[in-house]
Amino acid sequence: MHIPRIYHPELLKSNTIIYLSNNANNHISRVLRMNIGENIELFDNSNSVLVGQLLEVNKKSVKVQLGTKKIVNKESPLYIHLGQVIYCSKKMEFTIQKSVELGVNIITPLISERCNIKLNTKKISKKQQKWQNIAISSCEQCGRNKIPLIRPIITIKDWCINKDDSLKIILHPKANNSINTLPTVASKISLLIGPEGGLSSDEIIMTTNYKFNNILLGPRILRTETTALAAITALQIRFGDLS
């Protein structure tokens, strides 16, 4: 029997009694309509899980008796930071959801010259929270116990200028190299995915100056939402835990 997985925003301890968060309470009592005595699996972003038994279920609160905390690591050995230029709301949500399923660790939404999305400060904050909630829901579904961070929206230049030891990759339709020509070992990758209209010539020059590797995925031109997922999958097969 399938046991529902629920994220808890506070650190969980073995063999204790807790009350679920408001969001989880609503999901358990109103959506799943679970009853006293049934079990759920809880995780708290510590790469651990606990099975809990429902002691009290109503519209106002859900009380849970926790069992023993166990480490359950489903993280890829490949650390991926996805820099995704924002685009159509529904497609952006799809990209975040599926990227989390494929093992991405951090997603930074980006603004580029050809980005057609205009957001004010209030909308930006709401968008970030919505995207973070999508990442949480995706972890609940796919079994990950570490929740990828959705960072605040920044410009593509501010993202590219970041100095770290990652292998920097950008997809380019005229590149001569492929993922198979990358170094034989990579444990940390920064992957840049441009907007629907592609990066401007100045932005492409900028990525070259910041030591990004131009990579060609194949002979066909892919849509933005396809490009991100295809690239992450190929990278996980080459360096991560997909086979």
C-alpha positions as CSV (number, residue, x, y, z in Angstrom):
1,M,0.0,0.0,0.0
2,H,1.3,3.4,-0.9
3,I,2.2,5.6,2.0
4,P,1.8,9.4,1.4
5,R,5.0,11.4,1.6
6,I,4.8,14.8,3.4
7,Y,7.4,17.5,3.8
8,H,7.8,19.0,7.3
9,P,9.5,22.4,7.6
10,E,11.0,21.7,11.0
11,L,13.6,19.2,12.1
12,L,12.0,15.9,13.0
13,K,13.2,13.7,16.0
14,S,12.6,10.0,16.4
15,N,9.8,8.7,18.7
16,T,8.2,12.1,19.3
17,I,4.7,13.5,18.7
18,I,4.2,16.5,16.3
19,Y,1.5,18.5,14.7
20,L,1.8,18.9,10.9
21,S,2.1,22.3,9.2
22,N,-1.1,24.0,7.9
23,N,-0.4,22.9,4.3
24,A,0.2,19.3,5.3
25,N,-2.8,19.4,7.6
26,N,-5.0,20.5,4.7
27,H,-3.6,17.8,2.4
28,I,-4.0,15.0,4.9
29,S,-7.5,15.9,6.2
30,R,-9.2,17.4,3.1
31,V,-7.4,16.1,0.0
32,L,-6.4,12.6,1.0
33,R,-9.1,12.3,3.7
34,M,-6.9,10.0,5.9
35,N,-8.0,8.6,9.2
36,I,-6.6,7.9,12.6
37,G,-4.2,4.9,12.7
38,E,-3.0,5.3,9.1
39,N,0.7,5.9,8.3
40,I,2.5,8.7,6.5
41,E,6.2,9.2,5.6
42,L,7.7,12.5,6.7
43,F,11.0,14.2,5.6
44,D,12.5,17.4,6.8
45,N,15.3,18.3,4.2
46,S,17.9,16.4,6.3
47,N,18.1,13.5,3.9
48,S,16.2,11.4,6.4
49,V,12.7,9.9,6.6
50,L,10.4,8.9,9.4
51,V,7.2,6.9,9.3
52,G,4.5,8.3,11.4
53,Q,1.1,7.1,12.6
54,L,-1.9,9.5,12.6
55,L,-3.2,10.1,16.2
56,E,-5.6,12.9,15.5
57,V,-7.1,14.1,12.2
58,N,-9.4,17.1,11.7
59,K,-9.6,20.2,9.7
60,K,-7.8,22.2,12.3
61,S,-4.9,19.9,13.2
62,V,-3.2,16.6,12.4
63,K,-1.2,14.9,15.2
64,V,1.4,12.3,14.4
65,Q,3.4,9.8,16.4
66,L,6.8,9.5,14.8
67,G,8.9,6.3,14.5
68,T,12.7,6.0,14.1
69,K,14.5,8.5,11.8
70,K,16.5,6.8,9.0
71,I,18.9,8.2,6.5
72,V,17.6,7.5,3.0
73,N,20.0,9.1,0.4
74,K,18.5,9.4,-3.1
75,E,20.8,12.3,-4.2
76,S,22.9,12.1,-7.3
77,P,26.7,12.2,-7.0
78,L,26.5,15.0,-9.6
79,Y,25.7,18.4,-8.2
80,I,23.9,20.6,-10.8
81,H,23.1,24.3,-10.5
82,L,20.6,25.2,-13.2
83,G,20.5,28.8,-14.4
84,Q,17.2,29.0,-16.3
85,V,16.1,32.2,-18.1
86,I,12.5,32.7,-17.1
87,Y,9.7,32.2,-19.7
88,C,6.0,31.3,-19.9
89,S,4.7,30.7,-16.4
90,K,3.3,27.2,-16.9
91,K,6.4,26.0,-18.8
92,M,8.7,27.4,-16.2
93,E,6.8,25.5,-13.5
94,F,7.1,22.3,-15.6
95,T,10.9,22.8,-16.0
96,I,11.3,23.2,-12.2
97,Q,9.2,20.2,-11.4
98,K,11.0,17.9,-13.8
99,S,14.5,19.3,-13.1
100,V,13.9,18.4,-9.4
101,E,12.9,14.8,-10.4
102,L,16.1,14.5,-12.4
103,G,18.3,15.5,-9.5
104,V,19.1,19.2,-9.9
105,N,20.3,20.8,-6.6
106,I,19.8,24.5,-7.2
107,I,17.7,26.5,-9.7
108,T,18.4,30.2,-10.3
109,P,15.7,31.9,-12.4
110,L,17.4,34.5,-14.7
111,I,16.6,37.6,-16.6
112,S,18.2,38.1,-20.0
113,E,18.0,40.6,-22.9
114,R,15.4,38.5,-24.7
115,C,13.4,37.5,-21.7
116,N,9.8,38.5,-22.4
117,I,8.5,38.2,-18.8
118,K,8.1,41.4,-16.9
119,L,7.7,41.1,-13.1
120,N,7.4,43.7,-10.4
121,T,8.9,43.2,-6.9
122,K,5.7,41.9,-5.4
123,K,5.2,39.3,-8.2
124,I,8.9,38.2,-8.0
125,S,8.5,37.3,-4.3
126,K,5.3,35.4,-5.0
127,K,6.8,33.6,-8.0
128,Q,9.9,32.5,-6.0
129,Q,7.7,31.0,-3.2
130,K,5.4,29.3,-5.7
131,W,8.4,27.7,-7.5
132,Q,9.9,26.6,-4.2
133,N,6.6,25.0,-3.3
134,I,6.7,23.2,-6.7
135,A,10.1,21.9,-5.8
136,I,8.8,20.6,-2.4
137,S,5.8,18.9,-4.1
138,S,8.1,17.3,-6.6
139,C,10.3,15.9,-3.8
140,E,7.3,14.5,-2.1
141,Q,6.4,12.7,-5.4
142,C,9.8,11.5,-6.6
143,G,11.2,10.4,-3.2
144,R,14.0,12.9,-2.7
145,N,14.6,14.0,0.9
146,K,16.8,17.0,0.1
147,I,14.8,19.9,-1.3
148,P,16.5,21.9,-4.1
149,L,16.8,25.6,-3.4
150,I,15.0,28.0,-5.8
151,R,17.1,31.2,-5.6
152,P,15.8,34.8,-6.2
153,I,15.7,36.0,-9.8
154,I,18.9,37.7,-10.9
155,T,20.3,38.9,-14.2
156,I,22.2,36.4,-16.4
157,K,25.4,38.5,-15.9
158,D,25.2,38.3,-12.2
159,W,24.8,34.5,-12.4
160,C,27.6,34.0,-14.9
161,I,30.0,36.2,-12.9
162,N,29.8,33.8,-9.9
163,K,33.2,32.1,-9.3
164,D,33.2,28.5,-8.2
165,D,34.9,25.2,-9.1
166,S,32.0,23.9,-11.3
167,L,32.2,22.9,-14.9
168,K,30.2,25.6,-16.7
169,I,28.0,24.6,-19.6
170,I,25.8,26.4,-22.1
171,L,23.8,24.8,-24.9
172,H,24.5,26.3,-28.3
173,P,23.1,25.1,-31.7
174,K,26.4,25.7,-33.5
175,A,28.7,24.3,-30.9
176,N,31.3,21.7,-32.0
177,N,31.5,19.9,-28.7
178,S,29.0,17.5,-27.1
179,I,28.5,16.2,-23.6
180,N,30.6,13.2,-24.5
181,T,33.6,15.4,-25.2
182,L,33.5,17.0,-21.8
183,P,36.1,16.0,-19.2
184,T,35.8,12.4,-18.1
185,V,35.2,13.4,-14.5
186,A,32.8,16.1,-13.2
187,S,31.0,16.3,-9.9
188,K,29.7,19.9,-10.0
189,I,28.1,21.6,-13.0
190,S,26.6,25.0,-13.7
191,L,24.1,24.6,-16.6
192,L,22.9,27.7,-18.4
193,I,19.6,27.5,-20.4
194,G,18.6,30.6,-22.4
195,P,15.2,32.0,-23.3
196,E,12.9,30.9,-26.1
197,G,14.5,33.4,-28.5
198,G,18.0,32.4,-27.5
199,L,20.8,34.5,-25.9
200,S,21.9,37.8,-27.6
201,S,25.3,37.9,-29.3
202,D,26.6,40.1,-26.4
203,E,25.4,37.5,-23.9
204,I,27.0,34.7,-25.8
205,I,30.3,36.6,-25.8
206,M,29.9,37.2,-22.1
207,T,29.5,33.5,-21.4
208,T,32.6,32.8,-23.3
209,N,34.5,35.3,-21.3
210,Y,33.3,33.6,-18.1
211,K,34.7,30.2,-19.4
212,F,31.4,28.5,-20.3
213,N,31.7,25.5,-22.5
214,N,29.5,25.6,-25.6
215,I,27.7,22.2,-26.0
216,L,25.5,20.8,-28.8
217,L,22.9,18.3,-27.7
218,G,22.1,17.0,-31.2
219,P,21.1,18.0,-34.8
220,R,17.6,19.2,-33.9
221,I,16.7,22.6,-32.4
222,L,14.9,22.0,-29.1
223,R,12.4,24.3,-27.3
224,T,13.6,25.8,-24.0
225,E,11.7,23.4,-21.8
226,T,13.0,20.4,-23.8
227,T,16.6,21.7,-23.7
228,A,16.8,21.9,-20.0
229,L,15.5,18.4,-19.3
230,A,17.4,16.8,-22.2
231,A,20.7,18.4,-21.0
232,I,20.1,17.4,-17.3
233,T,19.3,13.8,-18.4
234,A,22.4,13.5,-20.6
235,L,24.6,14.9,-17.8
236,Q,23.2,12.5,-15.2
237,I,23.8,9.6,-17.6
238,R,27.4,10.8,-18.2
239,F,28.4,11.9,-14.7
240,G,25.5,11.1,-12.3
241,D,23.2,8.2,-11.4
242,L,21.0,7.7,-14.5
243,S,21.7,4.7,-16.7
